[in-house]
Amino acid sequence: MNTQYDWDGIQRGQHIVLEDPRGNRQTAVIDDYTEDGEILWVRGTQNDRRLLCREDGYKLIAATWDEQSIEKLMQTRDCTNDTNNGGTGEMRCAPFASRVGAVLVVALLIVLSGCSQLPDTRPSAQTDAVERGRDRTARGQIQIQQFTNSEGFSSWLYVVSVEDKTIVIDPGFYSDAVSEYLERVGGADAVLLTHGHWDHLAGLDALKAEYPDAQVFLPAPDAEFPTNPDLNQSKTAGFELNIQSPIIPLDEGTHEIAGYSIVVTHTPGHTVGSSLYYFTDYNALFTGDTILADSVGPTFRPTGSEKDMQSSIDMFLAMSFDADLLVFPGHGQTTTYRRLIETNQELQARSRAVD
């Protein structure tokens, strides 16, 4: 096996065999990757989405365009010809040298360990702060499980857990899969809502019925949304949502919630209370519908404001994050801060306008 294979030719959609640091193998499909060859996102046979880092010791055993041959490749440690690889007959075999990108699958499991050690591209004057952030990340493993739904709308529900501390973010639905997963991780200790639209909170009452002790937090400016079908836009969607669960208004600042240190930043524009949640100890940012991977949220709904959105973008661009910060939006692709700044056209356009 050629362990020094140049992996630049890897492509999205290829079927691969991965070997973890313990020698266990699994098949997956490549969804996306970073340009620097550090992180790879793969999709497993159960539609689970995983982020893997080169420094975590994963090896890429083989890759092929031929789905029928992938199980056979699980059994060999030798490179095997790929008879459907662009007609070249070449099988690529190499250590896992990765890359980051889109998330359009049912579930996501991220373990932030080696990922926290990725190189940073910022000026050396900020090195001390960057290294301190990495040290905090390395102290524990955070699991971020991501769920989508089968009801025809595209918002993500996230479950954040470390040991016995679990927070649910934006329960726009509450499925059996979410319920079963929460049971496995010990239940829900708290719920965070990034803003007050129905597709981010419609499953809240069902979740609270199972976990009545879980506290629910919503940015204070959106406090009226859960019980107002016009504001939460459920009436526009053809039904009227009136949340019954008690909700705690959340102001800007650093809060200790369910054992996590979370910086809350109000970013009005999509709604008057739309906010970012930054998990300071684990280098993870949840942006709701304010900042998406390739755009920003729409501003035409009740309490939305294009002027406020531009101000929020300016504020976001002035904030300082590690390049490898993981960014989890309310819809669409998950990304990194570095990739977001490089590819989000609306952020780039605003940055040029301000300059």
N, C-alpha and C positions, 0 to 999 in steps of 0.2 A: 504493500500500500504506500502510495506517495504522500507522505505527511506534510510535504511542503508545497502542495498544489496551489497555484494562483487561483483564487476563488472569485476573481472579478467577473467571470462569466455567469455567475449565478443569476437566476431569473425568477420573477414572481410566477407562481403557478406550478413550479416544479415539485414533484413528489420526492421527499427526502427521508433518509434514515438518520436519526439522531442517537447519539450515545451520551448518557449523562455521566457525571463524575464517578458514579458507582458501577459503571459498565452496563447499565440497563439500556435497552434499545426501544425506540418507538418510531412510528412513521408519522409524517406530518406533511403539510403543504406550505410552501413559502408564501406569505402574504405581503411582506414588505421588509425593508432593511435600511440602515443608515448608510450614507455614502462613505463613511470612514471605516466600514467593516468592523464595527464594534458590537452592534446590536442587531438581532434578527427577530422578527415576529413570525410565528408559525401557527397554523391552524391544525388541530388534531382531528382524529376520526370522529369525535363527539362534538365537533364544532367549537371546541374550547380554544381560546386564543391565548397564546403564551408569548411573553417577551423573554428572550434568552440572551445572555451576555457571554462574550468570549471568555472573560475572566472567571466565569463560574465553572469553567472546565468542560463545557459541552463540546463534543466532536461531531462533525458532519461526516458520516461514514460514506454516504452515496447520495446521488441525486439523479433523477430520471424524469423524462416526460411520459414514460410508459407506466400508467397506474397499475396495470396488471402484473408488472414485474416487481413491484415494491416489496411485497411480502417475502418474495424469494430473497431479495437483497438483505432482509432482516437477518438471514441465517448465515451470511458470509462476511468475512473480514477482508475479502479481496475486492478490488475494483472490478466491476462487471460492465460489459459493453451495453450501451444504451442504443438500441436499434432505432429509436425514434427521436434522437436528439439532433434535429435539424439535418438528418442524413449523415451525420459524422460518425455514428457508431461509437461515440466516445462516452464513457461513464466517468463522471467527475467524482473524485474521492479526495477528502482533505480533512484536516482538523477544522473544527467549527470556527469560522471567521466571519462574523456576522454583519448585520446591518439593521431601520425603524420604519414604521409607517401606519397604514390604514387599519381600522378596526370595523369590520362589518359582519360580525359573527355573533353566536349566541352567548358565549361566556368568555371571560378573560381572567387569567390567573397570573399575577405578577409578583415575583419575589425580589425585592430590592436588596441585593447583597453586593455581588460583584458589579452590578450596574452602577452602584454609587461611586465606583472608583474610576469611571470613565474620564478621559482627559478633558480639561476645560480649555476653552479658547479665548478666555477673557484676559485683559491686561494683567501683568504680574503684580501690580499694586493691590489687586484684590485676592491674591493667592491665599492669605491667611483665612479670610472669611470663607472662601470656597472649601478649604481643607477642613475647617471646623464643621461645616455642613456635612461633609462626607463622613467625618468621624461619627456624627450623630446618627446618620443613616445606617452605619455599619453596626450599631449597637443592638439592633433587632431586625427581624424580618417582618415586613408588612405584606399582607396579601390583599390585592385589590381584585375582586371578582366582579365582572361586568355582565349584565344581563340585558337582552332585548326582549321584545314581546311579540305575540302573534296577533295583535289587535289592529294592525295596520298603521301604527304610528311609530316614529323612529327614535324616540328618546331612550337614553341609557339609564339603567339603574345600577348603582355601584354599591358593593359591600366592602368596607374597609375593615380589616381585622388584624390585630397583633395579639397573639396569645389569647387572653379571654376578654379583649376589648373590641367591640364591634360597633361600627357606625354604618347606617344605610344612608345613601345619598340619592335624593330625587326618586322616590317610589311612585312613578307614574302609573304603575301597575303592581300587582302582587300575585305572582304565579306560583304553581306548585314547586317549580324549580327553585325559586327564591326562598320559599318557605322551607324546603328540604335543606337547602344550603345553610340557612340561618340556624337550623336545628343542629347541623353538624358542627358549626363554629361556636355554639353556645348561646345563640339568641342575639337579639338586637338591644344594645344599651342606649342608643340615641339615633335620631334621624335628623339629617340636615337637608333643607330645601334651598336650592340656589335662587329660586324665585317662585312666584305664585301661580304659574300657569298649570292647567289641569294635567297636561301630559307629564308633569314632574311631581304630581302629588295625588293623583286619583286613587292610587293603591294604599294611601296612608291609613285610612280607617281599618282596612283589612289587616294591615301589618300591626296596628295598635291593638286589634282584637286578640292577636296572638301574643303580643309583648306589651301589655298595658303599662309597664313601668318604664318603657323607653321614652325618654324626653324628646320632644320634637322642636326644632328651631327653624325659624324663617326670618330673613332680613326684615327688620322692623318696618321699613317703608311699604312692604308688600303685605302687611298684616291683615288687610281686609280681603285679599284675594281668595283665600280658601273657601270663604262662605258667600262669595259673590260670583255667580255664573257669568256675568258680563265681564268682570275683571279677569277671572281665571280662564275665560274664553271657552268654557265648556258649552255654553249656549250656542256659540258659533259652530261647535263640533256636533251639535244635534242632541245634546242632553244638558241637564243642569246639575252641576256638582256643588254640593254644600257639605264641606268637611266638618265632621262633628268632633274630631279629636282636639284636645287642648294643644295650643301651639305657643311657644315662648318666643317673643320678638327678640331678634338678635341685632345688636349694634355693632358698629365697626370696632376693630381692635383685636387684641389677642385674648383668646378664651381657652379655658381648660374644659373640654367636653369629653366625657367618657374616657378620661385618661390621656387624651391627645391634646397637644398644644396646637391650636388652629388660629391662624390670622385671617380675620374676616375683613374684606375690602369691598365696600359698596361701589358698584360700577353701573349706575343708572344708564338707561338708554333702551334696552330691550323691554324692561319694566323699570319702574321708579326704584325698586328695591333690589334688582339683580345684583348678585355678589359673587366674589371669588372666595374659595376656601383653600388656604395654603397650609398643608400639614408640615410644619417646620422641621420636625424630627425625621421626616421620611422623604423629603424632596419631591413632594407630589402636590399638584395644583388642580383643583376642580373649578372649571370656569363656567358651568351652566351654559346659558345661551348668549353670554356676552362675547366670549372669544371662542371661535371654532377653528378647526385646523387650517382652513383656507379662506375664512371670511369672518365677519362678525354677525351677531344676531340682528334680525329685522327690528325696525323701530316703529312700525305703523300700528301696533296694537295699543289698547288702552294704557295710558301712562307712559308709553314709549316716547322717545324723543331723539331725533337725529343729532341735535346739538349736544344733548347729554352723552350720547354714544361717542361723539368725537372727543369730548372731554375725558370720558372713561378710557378711550384708546390712548390719549396722550398720557394719562396717569399710568396705564399699564406699560407703555413704552419707557416711562421713566423709572419703573421698578427694576430691581436688580435680582436676577436669579442665576443659578448655575446653568451652564449650557445643557447639561444632561437632565435637568428638571423634567419630570414626566407631566404632561398636560392632558387632563381628562375633560373633554367638553361634553355638553349635554346631548349633542348629536354628532354623527359623523366620526371622523378619524381621531384616534388618540395619537399624540405626537410628543415631541420634546421641545423644550424652549428654543434651542438652537434651530431646529427645523422649522418651528413656527415662525420665528423672525425671518428666516430665509425664504419661506414659501407663501406666507399669508399676504396676499396682494393688498388687502385693505389696510393692514398694518404698515406695509411698505409704502403705500400711497400717502398715508397720514404722516409717516415719518418724513417723507420727502417734502410734504406741504409745510410741516413745521420748520424744517431746516431752511 
